[in-house]
Amino acid sequence: MAQAEQSLKGRKILLIVGGGIAAYKSLDLVRRLRERGAHVRAVLTAAGRQFITPLSLASLTGNPVHEDLFSLTDETEMGHIELSRSADLIVVAPATADLMAKAANGLANDLASTLLLATDKKILLAPAMNVRMWHHPATTRNAARLRADGALFIGPADGEMACGEFGAGRMSEPLEIVDAVTQALQSETWIPLPATAAQNGSVLRGRRVVITSGPTHEPIDPVRYIANRSSGRQGHAIAQAAARAGAHVTLISGPVSIPDPVGVEMRKVETAQDMLAAVEAAMPADIFIAAAAVADWRVEGVGASKLKKGSGAGPSFKLIENPDILAHVSSLSAGRPALVVGFAAETDHLLDNARAKLARKGCDLIVANDVSTGTDVMGGTSNTVHLVSQDGVESWPLLDKDEVARRLVSKCAELLVEKTS
Ligand SMILES: Cc1cc2nc3c(=O)[nH]c(=O)nc-3n(C[C@H](O)[C@H](O)[C@H](O)COP(=O)(O)O)c2cc1C
């Protein structure tokens, strides 16, 4: 095995391969995990065996492959309980609709489902299935139940499927799953929520939270665009914290270069107009958090051809206002989320501008941050925020964005209780 960065050195992964076409990607996943120093054991379901051979899995993992619950050899040597507990993390890839249904309902009628029930370790699922199977109410219910029980999800992604249809259901790529494995195993990104948030975990359990994050890119011509410095770190951290507090999270992200949070449904967009459409499609929700730095303007009349220089004067553009996503969601007459939270990045008169924004947009809470020079907000890793609501201003000290996210999720959970009880 090539010695790539050893970020998973010594970590023990139990990989369960279910019966879907994406099983072939799991062979690459094994390689990627081992390149990073992980020790991989594999379990292959009977349906999984129809797609890849135990020999391939055994050769790539360097370990025997486990297939049978009632295997005398396995029970004598290790036993199914030990197999599930000796791992640091259980990864199910592809997680079929069937495996998810069994795990969500506590069925244990084969080796894979018995291991999922017997384990006391984190479980990371990489679903892969036909788009209609993924959107079926039964699968939606099962995914929500698994999330509520603490399982983590990576994907599925949107894309073309082997069956010729298009939509959500493609298994995430092996390197994306490796990122999710790394995040799930890194204790520093797995700090338990503070007590208040942990108590509120039951409040966000089963709740739907829609979050926007990152910048938007507004085209000037087919190759150029207007953008801003937002990294998406704060919005993504909030999505991660909300998922850990038990919520079903849809994260609508503009173009960013940071990994997707684990256990959230991703929608990737480019422009403000795309973002609005994705937000509308993700509704209804209990909480909407607009953390994205949406471009205020876009260029009118973007053509299909690249603009050329040479005429002496530069091109002139007419900028027109983009839709106001926060104001739109706040003013929904039917299906307005119980709690609508906006962000305000200001360089001057921070609190006055934030109070004005609260009133203008009709939202419940504004998270205001100072983006004047000398601070580390746009694109950085820490943030000093002030929560502005009708009740006044609550100021927090300089915190890293993960901590801001945890506290904000905790605060939202409290406010949701107040508003809905
Ligand atoms: C060609 C073919 C492809 C399939 N692909 C998938 C798939 O991608 N996802 C899925 O959930 N089920 C898929 N199925 C159905 C599963 O194989 C079936 O539900 C099986 O019982 C799953 O067993 P397991 O969950 O124990 O692996 C497919 C079936 C066939 C015949």
The ligand as an SDF file (V2000), in Angstrom:
LIG
                    3D

 31 33  0  0  0  0  0  0  0  0999 V2000
  -28.9970   -4.7200  -10.1140 C   0  0  0  0  0  0  0  0  0  0  0  0
  -29.4460   -4.3390   -8.7500 C   0  0  0  0  0  0  0  0  0  0  0  0
  -28.9880   -3.1750   -8.2190 C   0  0  0  0  0  0  0  0  0  0  0  0
  -29.4200   -2.7640   -6.9310 C   0  0  0  0  0  0  0  0  0  0  0  0
  -28.9390   -1.5960   -6.4270 N   0  0  0  0  0  0  0  0  0  0  0  0
  -29.3660   -1.1890   -5.2100 C   0  0  0  0  0  0  0  0  0  0  0  0
  -28.9010    0.0300   -4.6670 C   0  0  0  0  0  0  0  0  0  0  0  0
  -28.0900    0.7470   -5.2610 O   0  0  0  0  0  0  0  0  0  0  0  0
  -29.3550    0.4090   -3.4590 N   0  0  0  0  0  0  0  0  0  0  0  0
  -30.2390   -0.3550   -2.7550 C   0  0  0  0  0  0  0  0  0  0  0  0
  -30.6530    0.0750   -1.6790 O   0  0  0  0  0  0  0  0  0  0  0  0
  -30.6880   -1.5290   -3.2470 N   0  0  0  0  0  0  0  0  0  0  0  0
  -30.2690   -1.9720   -4.4450 C   0  0  0  0  0  0  0  0  0  0  0  0
  -30.7230   -3.1440   -4.9440 N   0  0  0  0  0  0  0  0  0  0  0  0
  -31.6210   -3.9710   -4.1180 C   0  0  0  0  0  0  0  0  0  0  0  0
  -30.8320   -4.6790   -3.0200 C   0  0  0  0  0  0  0  0  0  0  0  0
  -29.7920   -5.4740   -3.5770 O   0  0  0  0  0  0  0  0  0  0  0  0
  -31.7870   -5.5350   -2.1790 C   0  0  0  0  0  0  0  0  0  0  0  0
  -32.6810   -4.6830   -1.5080 O   0  0  0  0  0  0  0  0  0  0  0  0
  -31.0520   -6.4220   -1.2000 C   0  0  0  0  0  0  0  0  0  0  0  0
  -31.9930   -7.1340   -0.4420 O   0  0  0  0  0  0  0  0  0  0  0  0
  -30.1830   -5.6070   -0.2630 C   0  0  0  0  0  0  0  0  0  0  0  0
  -29.5940   -6.4720    0.6700 O   0  0  0  0  0  0  0  0  0  0  0  0
  -28.5750   -5.9550    1.7840 P   0  0  0  0  0  0  0  0  0  0  0  0
  -29.1740   -4.7060    2.3190 O   0  0  0  0  0  0  0  0  0  0  0  0
  -28.5080   -7.0450    2.7710 O   0  0  0  0  0  0  0  0  0  0  0  0
  -27.2600   -5.7340    1.1290 O   0  0  0  0  0  0  0  0  0  0  0  0
  -30.3080   -3.5850   -6.2000 C   0  0  0  0  0  0  0  0  0  0  0  0
  -30.7430   -4.7760   -6.7560 C   0  0  0  0  0  0  0  0  0  0  0  0
  -30.3210   -5.1450   -8.0110 C   0  0  0  0  0  0  0  0  0  0  0  0
  -30.8350   -6.4440   -8.5850 C   0  0  0  0  0  0  0  0  0  0  0  0
  1  2  1  0
  2  3  1  0
  2 30  2  0
  3  4  2  0
  4  5  1  0
  4 28  1  0
  5  6  2  0
  6  7  1  0
  6 13  1  0
  7  8  2  0
  7  9  1  0
  9 10  1  0
 10 11  2  0
 10 12  1  0
 12 13  2  0
 13 14  1  0
 14 15  1  0
 14 28  1  0
 15 16  1  0
 16 17  1  0
 16 18  1  0
 18 19  1  0
 18 20  1  0
 20 21  1  0
 20 22  1  0
 22 23  1  0
 23 24  1  0
 24 25  2  0
 24 26  1  0
 24 27  1  0
 28 29  2  0
 29 30  1  0
 30 31  1  0
M  END
$$$$
